[in-house]
């Protein structure tokens, strides 16, 4: 583990076997890049990070793994985007994907295999989410994978709602001469949904257990009713597939979700996102979790490369 300077920022870099991880734990607890040294002396980017990233708008950079907390994606209150109603009935502002990705964090663990960082809520975050709590992000890196544990500890006297997740930007395609159509994704879901303009969940496209990644119906699809916690994707022929696990149970809760998304067919990344539940959980109650006073809950995801 070492500190490195990059575009005026001090980043932390880990070398674990053939894997190299680059992160800015103090800002958004953001894992930026993960690349793998291959046997033929080439390097493969697992997690994409743009070379021209604007650190002045760090939370808007499409790359790495933005942490989504306290709620995933878009929240609505009575059909109006960007709001939610708290348990006391107060209508509050809630940014898209929450506020952790643009938040400041205090690093509490930094070692040869990863880090733990605790959110320091801003005034805006306190207004949006008026609870007494501790939210931490813990990464553990390995030679061919990683685990990330999100933990919400309730220091309040009332239950606290949350439905957090991850927004992994995977490099796609990862070999020259390939296109998305050369890659297959396997999602063990039993139903798909989309979010309508008012924030409600509506039936999504009919998708097969295996789909080519160039299928436009995958974009913004919310995959629920998972028969397994593992989604895998990679070349239709050849090694190097990636597996993403949602939670530690072999079969996740029925409301656990994977979301598939990319900015455009030409984007150099493809997002496979494990979430605790679908978007707008405070209003729909689907995938909304509660932490009781004095208790803590964790959400663990794992990624492995074969």
C-alpha positions as CSV (number, residue, x, y, z in Angstrom):
1,X,0.0,0.0,0.0
2,X,1.3,3.4,-0.9
3,X,0.3,7.0,-1.5
4,X,0.5,8.4,-5.0
5,X,-0.1,11.9,-6.5
6,X,-2.5,12.2,-9.3
7,X,-4.0,15.4,-10.8
8,X,-3.3,17.3,-7.7
9,X,-4.8,14.7,-5.4
10,X,-3.2,12.2,-3.1
11,X,-4.6,8.7,-3.8
12,X,-3.9,5.3,-2.1
13,X,-2.8,2.4,-4.2
14,X,-2.7,-1.3,-3.3
15,X,-0.8,-4.1,-5.0
16,X,-2.3,-7.5,-4.1
17,X,-0.9,-10.2,-6.2
18,X,-1.5,-9.3,-9.9
19,X,-4.2,-6.8,-9.0
20,X,-3.8,-3.1,-8.4
21,X,-6.5,-1.0,-6.7
22,X,-6.6,2.8,-6.7
23,X,-8.9,4.7,-4.3
24,X,-9.6,8.1,-2.7
25,X,-11.1,6.8,0.7
26,X,-11.5,10.3,2.1
27,X,-13.8,11.5,-0.6
28,X,-16.9,9.3,-1.2
29,X,-14.9,6.3,0.0
30,X,-14.4,5.9,-3.7
31,X,-12.7,3.0,-5.3
32,X,-11.6,4.4,-8.6
33,X,-9.8,1.8,-10.6
34,X,-8.9,-1.9,-10.4
35,X,-6.6,-3.4,-13.0
36,X,-5.0,-6.8,-13.4
37,X,-1.6,-7.8,-14.8
38,X,-2.0,-10.7,-17.2
39,X,0.4,-13.4,-18.0
40,X,1.2,-12.0,-21.5
41,X,2.6,-8.8,-19.9
42,X,-0.6,-6.8,-20.8
43,X,-2.9,-5.1,-18.3
44,X,-6.7,-5.5,-18.1
45,X,-8.8,-2.8,-16.5
46,X,-11.6,-4.4,-14.4
47,X,-13.1,-1.2,-13.1
48,X,-13.1,1.7,-15.6
49,X,-11.8,5.2,-14.7
50,X,-11.6,8.0,-17.3
51,X,-8.2,9.6,-17.7
52,X,-9.8,13.1,-18.0
53,X,-11.8,12.8,-14.8
54,X,-12.8,16.2,-13.3
55,X,-11.9,16.1,-9.6
56,X,-13.9,19.3,-9.0
57,X,-17.0,17.3,-9.7
58,X,-15.7,14.0,-8.4
59,X,-19.1,12.5,-7.5
60,X,-20.3,13.0,-11.1
61,X,-17.3,11.0,-12.6
62,X,-18.5,7.9,-14.4
63,X,-16.0,5.4,-13.2
64,X,-15.0,3.2,-10.3
65,X,-17.6,2.5,-7.7
66,X,-19.7,5.3,-6.3
67,X,-21.4,4.4,-3.0
68,X,-25.2,4.8,-3.0
69,X,-26.5,5.8,0.4
70,X,-28.9,6.1,2.0
71,X,-31.1,5.3,-1.0
72,X,-30.4,4.1,-4.5
73,X,-31.2,6.1,-7.6
74,X,-34.2,8.4,-7.8
75,X,-36.5,9.0,-4.9
76,X,-40.0,10.6,-5.3
77,X,-42.6,12.0,-2.9
78,X,-46.1,12.2,-4.4
79,X,-44.6,12.0,-7.9
80,X,-42.0,14.7,-7.4
81,X,-38.4,13.8,-8.1
82,X,-35.7,14.5,-5.5
83,X,-37.8,14.2,-2.3
84,X,-38.8,11.7,0.3
85,X,-41.0,11.6,3.4
86,X,-39.2,10.7,6.6
87,X,-40.8,8.4,9.3
88,X,-42.0,11.5,11.1
89,X,-43.9,12.7,8.0
90,X,-41.6,15.5,7.1
91,X,-40.9,16.0,3.4
92,X,-37.2,16.2,2.7
93,X,-34.8,16.7,-0.2
94,X,-32.8,13.6,-1.3
95,X,-30.2,13.8,-4.0
96,X,-30.1,11.1,-6.7
97,X,-28.2,8.1,-5.3
98,X,-28.1,9.8,-1.9
99,X,-25.2,11.9,-0.6
100,X,-22.4,9.4,0.3
101,X,-20.7,9.6,-3.1
102,X,-20.1,13.3,-2.7
103,X,-19.5,13.1,1.0
104,X,-16.3,13.4,3.1
105,X,-15.1,10.3,5.0
106,X,-12.8,9.7,7.9
107,X,-10.4,6.8,7.3
108,X,-10.4,4.4,10.4
109,X,-8.5,1.5,8.8
110,X,-5.8,1.6,6.2
111,X,-3.7,-1.5,5.7
112,X,-2.1,-3.8,3.0
113,X,-5.5,-5.3,2.0
114,X,-7.9,-2.3,2.0
115,X,-9.5,0.4,4.1
116,X,-12.5,1.4,6.2
117,X,-13.9,4.9,6.1
118,X,-16.8,6.5,8.1
119,X,-19.0,9.2,6.6
120,X,-18.8,12.6,8.1
121,X,-22.3,14.0,7.3
122,X,-22.5,17.5,5.9
123,X,-25.2,20.0,6.9
124,X,-27.1,19.1,3.7
125,X,-26.8,15.4,4.6
126,X,-28.2,16.1,8.1
127,X,-31.1,17.9,6.6
128,X,-31.8,15.2,4.1
129,X,-31.4,12.3,6.6
130,X,-32.1,13.6,10.1
131,X,-30.8,10.7,12.2
132,X,-28.0,9.9,14.6
133,X,-26.0,7.1,12.9
134,X,-22.6,5.8,11.7
135,X,-22.2,4.7,8.1
136,X,-19.0,3.0,7.2
137,X,-17.6,1.5,4.0
138,X,-15.0,-1.3,4.3
139,X,-13.1,-2.7,1.4
140,X,-11.0,-5.9,1.5
141,X,-8.9,-6.6,-1.6
142,X,-7.6,-9.9,-2.8
143,X,-5.5,-11.2,-5.7
144,X,-8.5,-11.7,-8.0
145,X,-11.3,-9.9,-6.3
146,X,-12.7,-7.7,-3.6
147,X,-15.4,-7.5,-0.9
148,X,-17.1,-4.3,0.1
149,X,-19.2,-4.1,3.3
150,X,-21.6,-1.2,3.9
151,X,-22.6,-0.9,7.6
152,X,-25.3,1.4,9.1
153,X,-25.1,1.6,12.9
154,X,-28.2,3.2,14.6
155,X,-27.1,5.6,17.4
156,X,-30.6,7.1,17.5
157,X,-33.7,6.3,19.6
158,X,-35.9,5.6,16.6
159,X,-35.6,3.0,13.7
160,X,-33.6,4.3,10.7
161,X,-34.6,3.3,7.1
162,X,-32.1,2.6,4.3
163,X,-31.7,0.9,1.0
164,X,-28.1,1.3,-0.2
165,X,-26.1,-0.1,-3.1
166,X,-23.1,0.1,-5.5
167,X,-22.6,1.5,-9.0
168,X,-19.7,-0.5,-10.3
169,X,-18.4,0.8,-13.7
170,X,-16.8,-2.3,-15.4
171,X,-14.6,-1.7,-18.4
172,X,-16.4,-3.0,-21.5
173,X,-15.2,-4.4,-23.8
174,X,-12.0,-5.4,-22.2
175,X,-10.1,-6.7,-25.2
176,X,-9.3,-5.0,-28.5
177,X,-11.4,-6.0,-31.5
178,X,-14.4,-7.0,-29.3
179,X,-17.8,-5.4,-28.9
180,X,-20.5,-5.7,-26.3
181,X,-22.2,-8.3,-28.5
182,X,-19.3,-10.6,-27.8
183,X,-20.2,-10.7,-24.1
184,X,-22.9,-12.6,-22.3
185,X,-24.4,-11.7,-18.9
186,X,-26.2,-14.3,-16.7
187,X,-28.7,-13.0,-14.3
188,X,-30.7,-15.5,-12.2
189,X,-33.8,-13.2,-11.8
190,X,-37.4,-14.3,-12.0
191,X,-38.8,-10.8,-12.9
192,X,-37.7,-7.5,-14.2
193,X,-39.0,-4.0,-13.6
194,X,-38.4,-0.4,-14.6
195,X,-39.1,2.9,-12.8
196,X,-41.8,5.1,-14.4
197,X,-41.5,8.9,-14.5
198,X,-43.5,9.2,-11.2
199,X,-41.2,6.8,-9.4
200,X,-43.4,3.7,-9.4
201,X,-42.2,0.2,-10.3
202,X,-43.7,-1.1,-13.5
203,X,-43.2,-4.4,-15.3
204,X,-39.9,-4.5,-17.3
205,X,-38.7,-6.3,-20.4
206,X,-38.9,-10.1,-20.7
207,X,-35.3,-11.2,-20.5
208,X,-33.7,-14.6,-20.8
209,X,-31.3,-16.0,-18.2
210,X,-28.5,-15.3,-20.6
211,X,-28.4,-12.2,-22.7
212,X,-25.9,-10.5,-24.9
213,X,-24.7,-7.2,-23.4
214,X,-25.6,-5.3,-26.5
215,X,-29.3,-6.0,-25.9
216,X,-30.8,-2.5,-25.3
217,X,-33.6,-3.9,-23.1
218,X,-31.0,-4.5,-20.4
219,X,-30.4,-0.8,-19.9
220,X,-32.1,0.5,-16.7
221,X,-33.6,-2.9,-16.1
222,X,-34.2,-3.8,-12.4
223,X,-33.7,-7.5,-11.8
224,X,-35.6,-9.0,-8.8
225,X,-36.6,-12.3,-7.4
226,X,-33.0,-13.6,-7.6
227,X,-32.6,-17.4,-7.5
228,X,-28.9,-16.9,-6.7
229,X,-26.8,-14.1,-5.3
230,X,-24.4,-14.3,-8.3
231,X,-24.5,-12.5,-11.6
232,X,-21.7,-13.3,-14.0
233,X,-20.6,-11.8,-17.3
234,X,-17.8,-12.2,-19.8
235,X,-16.9,-13.2,-23.3
236,X,-19.1,-15.8,-24.9
237,X,-16.0,-17.8,-25.6
238,X,-12.8,-17.5,-23.5
239,X,-11.7,-16.9,-19.9
240,X,-11.9,-13.8,-17.8
241,X,-15.5,-13.7,-16.6
242,X,-16.5,-11.5,-13.7
243,X,-18.9,-12.6,-10.9
244,X,-20.7,-10.1,-8.7
245,X,-22.5,-11.3,-5.6
246,X,-25.3,-9.5,-3.9
247,X,-25.1,-10.4,-0.2
248,X,-23.7,-13.4,1.5
249,X,-26.8,-15.7,1.4
250,X,-26.8,-18.1,-1.5
251,X,-30.3,-16.9,-2.3
252,X,-30.8,-13.2,-1.5
253,X,-34.0,-11.6,-0.1
254,X,-36.8,-11.4,-2.7
255,X,-36.4,-7.6,-3.0
256,X,-32.6,-7.6,-3.5
257,X,-31.8,-6.2,-6.9
258,X,-29.3,-6.0,-9.7
259,X,-29.5,-3.1,-12.1
260,X,-27.9,-3.1,-15.5
261,X,-27.0,0.3,-17.2
262,X,-24.6,2.1,-19.5
263,X,-24.5,5.7,-20.6
264,X,-24.7,4.8,-24.3
265,X,-23.9,1.9,-26.7
266,X,-20.4,3.5,-27.3
267,X,-19.6,4.1,-23.6
268,X,-16.3,2.3,-22.5
269,X,-18.0,0.9,-19.5
270,X,-21.0,-1.2,-18.4
271,X,-22.6,-1.1,-15.0
272,X,-23.7,-4.1,-13.1
273,X,-25.1,-2.8,-9.8
274,X,-26.0,-4.8,-6.7
275,X,-28.6,-3.0,-4.6
276,X,-30.4,-3.8,-1.3
277,X,-33.6,-3.0,-3.2
278,X,-35.1,-1.2,-6.2
279,X,-35.2,2.6,-6.5
280,X,-37.6,4.8,-4.5
281,X,-37.7,2.4,-1.6
282,X,-38.9,5.0,0.9
283,X,-42.1,5.5,-1.1
284,X,-42.8,2.1,-2.5
285,X,-41.5,0.3,0.6
286,X,-40.0,-2.4,-1.7
287,X,-36.5,-3.2,-0.5
288,X,-36.7,-0.7,2.4
289,X,-34.7,-1.9,5.4
290,X,-34.9,-0.7,9.0
291,X,-32.1,-0.6,11.6
292,X,-33.4,-0.6,15.1
293,X,-32.0,1.6,17.9
294,X,-28.7,0.3,19.1
295,X,-28.4,-2.2,16.3
296,X,-26.4,-2.3,13.0
297,X,-27.0,-3.8,9.6
298,X,-24.5,-4.7,6.9
299,X,-24.7,-5.2,3.2
300,X,-21.8,-7.1,1.6
301,X,-21.0,-7.5,-2.0
302,X,-18.2,-9.5,-3.6
303,X,-16.5,-9.4,-7.0
304,X,-14.3,-12.1,-8.4
305,X,-12.5,-12.5,-11.7
306,X,-11.8,-16.0,-13.2
